[in-house]
Amino acid sequence: MAVITQMLGRKSAPVSVDEIVLSTLYDRMTVIQERDSRIISVLIRSTDPQLAADIANAVANAHVTRRAQLSLSDTAEASTGCARKSTSCAFA
């Protein structure tokens, strides 16, 4: 939207600090899913190696936590669905 308002000669709305931080992080981060796996590699470009490691580890930990939540949610939904449909259910 900012590009369109600039093309029209209007001033763009001020950008929040959060948007600036997220944009900078997005520009400096690469996330790659390993082939045939749920494993991801998180790469952060920074002049501070400790900061880069801390950010990469935080992203990886958030990913693991989210995957665990989704897995629990899927299992609970499957269990509930099986209980409603029949008296027995098998999980793979």
C-alpha positions, 0 to 999 in steps of 0.5 A, spaced: 500 500 500 505 504 501 508 504 494 501 505 491 500 512 496 507 514 494 506 513 486 499 517 487 504 523 491 501 522 497 505 521 504 505 514 506 502 512 513 508 512 519 511 505 519 511 502 526 517 499 530 514 492 530 513 493 522 521 495 521 523 490 526 519 484 522 521 487 516 529 487 518 528 480 521 525 477 514 530 480 510 536 477 514 532 470 515 532 464 511 528 458 513 529 451 509 525 445 510 530 439 509 528 434 504 523 429 506 523 431 513 520 435 518 526 438 520 528 445 518 534 449 518 534 457 520 539 461 518 540 468 521 545 473 518 548 478 523 554 481 525 553 479 532 554 471 532 550 470 539 544 474 537 544 470 530 544 464 534 539 466 539 534 468 534 535 462 530 534 458 536 528 462 538 525 461 531 526 453 531 523 452 538 517 456 536 516 451 530 517 445 535 512 448 540 507 449 534 508 442 531 507 439 538 501 443 539 498 441 532 500 434 533 496 434 539 490 438 536 490 433 530 490 427 535 484 430 540 480 431 533 481 424 531 480 421 538 473 425 538 471 423 531 472 416 532 469 416 539 463 419 535 463 414 529 464 407 533 466 404 539 473 402 536 478 406 533 486 405 531 491 410 530 497 409 525 
